[in-house]
């Protein structure tokens, strides 16, 4: 308030006090000013709170978006890898066949080269084979399809035979290895 207004209000208050009237008039004058200040302060606090919450929400959305983009880049090869795994299995089965003539041997050599180039491409994308044969059974990486009794050659909970290779992309399992486990 300006000094003049403050001085006028003080004079009015003195007049009210001197006439011995009810002090409710003074309260009525002061209450609107106080309540208006309190109301504006409350509104300011509410708006500040809304602003801080909105800013935090924007920061959270930005972080979520950044994490999602990183995940997309990291696992972009997942679908392609899953689609190529059956083809790799077929190529490996083709290599397992016995050949007796030169034509079969050269065909087998060509299949070997194709399989090798596919394995190199998968490795460059972060897709690797899950180690299984002779390893301890891990249900996160291996799928037991059969069990055999443990003996001197095979300890309990170790993998005896791999029926189908498993693959993982970084830390994600694309396909668990199908294995036979000693129990």
C-alpha positions as CSV (number, residue, x, y, z in Angstrom):
1,X,0.0,0.0,0.0
2,X,1.1,3.5,-0.6
3,X,2.0,5.6,2.4
4,X,-1.0,8.0,1.9
5,X,-3.5,5.1,1.8
6,X,-1.9,3.5,4.9
7,X,-2.2,6.8,6.7
8,X,-5.9,7.2,5.7
9,X,-6.6,3.7,6.9
10,X,-4.9,4.4,10.2
11,X,-7.0,7.6,10.7
12,X,-10.2,5.7,10.0
13,X,-9.2,3.1,12.5
14,X,-8.6,5.8,15.1
15,X,-12.0,7.3,14.4
16,X,-13.6,3.9,14.8
17,X,-11.8,3.3,18.1
18,X,-12.6,6.8,19.4
19,X,-16.3,6.5,18.7
20,X,-16.4,3.2,20.6
21,X,-18.2,1.3,17.9
22,X,-18.1,-2.4,17.4
23,X,-14.8,-3.6,16.1
24,X,-16.4,-5.7,13.5
25,X,-16.0,-2.9,10.9
26,X,-12.2,-3.1,11.4
27,X,-12.3,-6.9,10.9
28,X,-14.4,-6.5,7.8
29,X,-11.8,-4.1,6.3
30,X,-8.9,-6.4,7.3
31,X,-10.4,-9.7,6.5
32,X,-11.0,-9.1,2.8
33,X,-7.3,-8.0,2.4
34,X,-6.0,-11.0,4.3
35,X,-8.3,-13.5,2.6
36,X,-7.4,-12.1,-0.8
37,X,-3.7,-12.4,0.0
38,X,-4.2,-15.9,1.3
39,X,-6.4,-16.8,-1.7
40,X,-3.7,-15.6,-4.1
41,X,-1.0,-17.4,-2.1
42,X,-3.0,-20.6,-2.3
43,X,-3.6,-20.2,-6.0
44,X,0.1,-19.5,-6.5
45,X,1.0,-22.6,-4.5
46,X,-1.4,-24.7,-6.5
47,X,-0.1,-23.4,-9.8
48,X,3.5,-24.0,-8.7
49,X,2.6,-27.6,-7.7
50,X,0.9,-28.2,-11.1
51,X,3.9,-26.7,-12.9
52,X,6.4,-28.9,-11.0
53,X,4.2,-32.0,-11.5
54,X,4.0,-31.3,-15.3
55,X,7.7,-30.7,-15.5
56,X,8.3,-34.0,-13.7
57,X,5.9,-35.8,-16.0
58,X,7.6,-34.4,-19.1
59,X,11.0,-35.6,-17.7
60,X,9.6,-39.0,-17.1
61,X,8.1,-39.2,-20.6
62,X,11.4,-38.2,-22.0
63,X,13.3,-40.8,-20.1
64,X,10.8,-43.5,-21.0
65,X,11.0,-42.5,-24.7
66,X,14.8,-42.6,-24.6
67,X,14.8,-46.1,-22.9
68,X,12.3,-47.4,-25.5
69,X,14.4,-46.1,-28.4
70,X,17.5,-47.8,-26.8
71,X,15.6,-51.0,-26.4
72,X,14.4,-50.9,-30.1
73,X,18.0,-50.3,-31.3
74,X,19.4,-53.0,-29.0
75,X,16.8,-55.7,-30.0
76,X,16.0,-54.7,-33.6
77,X,17.4,-58.0,-34.9
78,X,15.1,-60.1,-32.7
79,X,12.4,-60.9,-35.2
80,X,14.8,-61.5,-38.1
81,X,16.9,-63.8,-35.9
82,X,13.9,-65.8,-34.9
83,X,12.9,-66.3,-38.6
84,X,16.4,-67.3,-39.6
85,X,16.9,-70.0,-36.9
86,X,14.9,-72.7,-38.6
87,X,16.9,-72.1,-41.8
88,X,20.1,-72.5,-39.9
89,X,18.8,-75.7,-38.3
90,X,18.0,-77.1,-41.8
91,X,21.5,-76.1,-43.1
92,X,23.1,-77.9,-40.1
93,X,21.0,-81.0,-40.8
94,X,22.1,-80.9,-44.4
95,X,25.8,-80.8,-43.3
96,X,25.2,-83.8,-41.0
97,X,24.4,-86.1,-44.0
98,X,27.2,-88.3,-45.4
99,X,28.3,-87.7,-49.0
100,X,30.2,-90.2,-51.1
101,X,30.9,-88.4,-54.4
102,X,32.7,-85.3,-55.4
103,X,29.4,-83.5,-56.4
104,X,27.9,-84.1,-53.0
105,X,31.1,-82.9,-51.3
106,X,31.1,-79.7,-53.3
107,X,27.5,-79.2,-52.5
108,X,28.2,-79.8,-48.8
109,X,31.0,-77.2,-49.0
110,X,28.6,-74.6,-50.4
111,X,26.1,-75.3,-47.6
112,X,29.0,-74.9,-45.1
113,X,29.9,-71.5,-46.6
114,X,26.3,-70.3,-46.5
115,X,25.9,-71.5,-42.9
116,X,29.2,-69.8,-41.9
117,X,28.1,-66.5,-43.4
118,X,24.7,-66.6,-41.7
119,X,26.5,-67.3,-38.3
120,X,28.8,-64.4,-38.9
121,X,25.9,-62.1,-39.7
122,X,24.0,-63.3,-36.6
123,X,27.1,-62.7,-34.4
124,X,27.5,-59.2,-35.7
125,X,23.9,-58.5,-34.7
126,X,24.5,-59.9,-31.2
127,X,22.8,-63.2,-31.7
128,X,24.9,-66.0,-30.2
129,X,24.4,-69.7,-29.6
130,X,23.6,-70.8,-26.0
131,X,26.2,-73.1,-24.7
132,X,24.6,-76.3,-23.6
133,X,26.4,-79.6,-24.1
134,X,28.0,-80.7,-20.8
135,X,26.8,-77.5,-19.1
136,X,24.7,-77.3,-15.9
137,X,21.0,-77.2,-16.7
138,X,19.6,-73.6,-16.5
139,X,15.8,-73.4,-17.0
140,X,16.2,-69.8,-18.2
141,X,18.3,-70.9,-21.1
142,X,17.5,-74.6,-21.7
143,X,14.3,-76.6,-22.2
144,X,14.6,-80.1,-20.9
145,X,12.6,-82.5,-23.2
146,X,13.9,-85.7,-21.7
147,X,15.8,-86.9,-18.6
148,X,18.1,-89.8,-18.1
149,X,19.5,-91.2,-14.8
150,X,22.8,-89.7,-13.7
151,X,25.8,-92.0,-13.8
152,X,29.6,-91.8,-13.4
153,X,29.9,-90.0,-16.8
154,X,27.1,-87.5,-16.2
155,X,26.5,-85.6,-13.0
156,X,23.0,-84.8,-11.9
157,X,21.5,-81.6,-13.5
158,X,24.0,-81.5,-16.4
159,X,23.1,-81.6,-20.0
160,X,23.8,-84.9,-21.8
161,X,22.7,-84.1,-25.3
162,X,21.5,-81.1,-27.3
163,X,18.5,-81.9,-29.6
164,X,18.2,-78.3,-30.9
165,X,20.5,-75.4,-30.4
166,X,19.3,-72.4,-28.5
167,X,20.1,-68.8,-29.3
168,X,20.1,-65.5,-27.4
169,X,20.2,-61.8,-28.4
170,X,22.3,-60.0,-25.9
171,X,20.5,-61.0,-22.7
172,X,17.2,-62.1,-24.3
173,X,16.6,-65.7,-25.1
174,X,15.3,-66.0,-28.7
175,X,15.0,-69.8,-28.5
176,X,16.0,-72.0,-25.5
177,X,18.2,-75.0,-26.3
178,X,16.2,-78.3,-26.3
179,X,18.2,-80.7,-24.2
180,X,18.4,-84.1,-22.5
181,X,19.3,-83.7,-18.8
182,X,20.9,-86.2,-16.4
183,X,18.9,-86.5,-13.2
